[in-house]
Amino acid sequence: MNLNKALDKEYETKSLKEIADAPVAALEGVSEKDAELLKAAFNVKTIRDLANLKFVKWAQAIVTLADTEA
């Protein structure tokens, strides 16, 4: 899987574990200010924290179920 478009250049050659533990600002389009706001609001510091955030999981589940709803 090519993650280059999802990551800032300096993280493109990192392992998936390193990327998961990287600051959320390593994601393309997430600024340092965005990262500060995520930390202040939800104590999210890393990409792993963001992925494991219960609100993200709830939103993903709702969308998955909505997409299968008749």
C-alpha positions in Angstrom: 0.0 0.0 0.0 1.4 3.4 -1.0 0.9 5.8 1.8 2.9 8.6 0.4 -0.1 10.8 -0.4 -1.3 10.4 3.2 1.9 11.4 4.9 4.3 14.3 5.1 7.5 13.6 3.1 9.7 12.9 6.1 7.5 9.9 7.1 7.2 8.3 3.7 10.1 5.9 4.3 9.2 5.0 7.9 7.8 1.6 9.0 4.1 1.3 9.8 4.9 1.0 13.5 6.9 4.3 13.3 4.1 5.9 11.4 1.4 4.8 13.9 3.5 6.2 16.7 4.2 9.5 14.8 2.6 12.8 15.7 -0.8 13.4 14.0 0.8 16.3 12.2 2.7 13.6 10.1 -0.6 13.1 8.2 -0.8 15.1 5.1 -3.1 18.1 5.6 -3.0 18.0 9.5 -1.1 21.1 10.6 0.7 21.6 13.9 -2.2 23.8 15.0 -4.7 21.0 14.2 -2.5 18.6 16.2 -2.5 21.0 19.2 -6.3 21.2 19.0 -6.7 17.4 18.8 -4.4 17.1 21.9 -6.3 19.8 23.8 -9.7 18.3 22.9 -9.1 14.6 23.0 -5.5 14.1 24.3 -4.6 12.7 20.9 -0.9 12.9 20.3 -0.1 10.2 17.7 -1.7 8.7 14.7 -2.4 5.6 16.8 -4.2 7.7 19.4 -6.4 9.2 16.6 -7.2 5.8 15.1 -8.1 4.4 18.6 -10.3 7.5 19.5 -13.7 6.1 20.5 -15.4 8.9 18.5 -13.6 7.9 15.4 -14.5 4.3 15.9 -18.2 5.2 16.5 -18.3 7.4 13.4 -16.7 4.6 11.3 -19.2 2.1 12.6 -22.2 4.4 11.9 -21.0 5.0 8.3 -20.4 1.3 7.7 -23.9 0.4 8.9 -25.5 3.3 7.0 -23.8 2.2 3.8 -25.4 -1.3 4.2 -28.8 0.0 5.2 -31.6 -0.5 2.7 
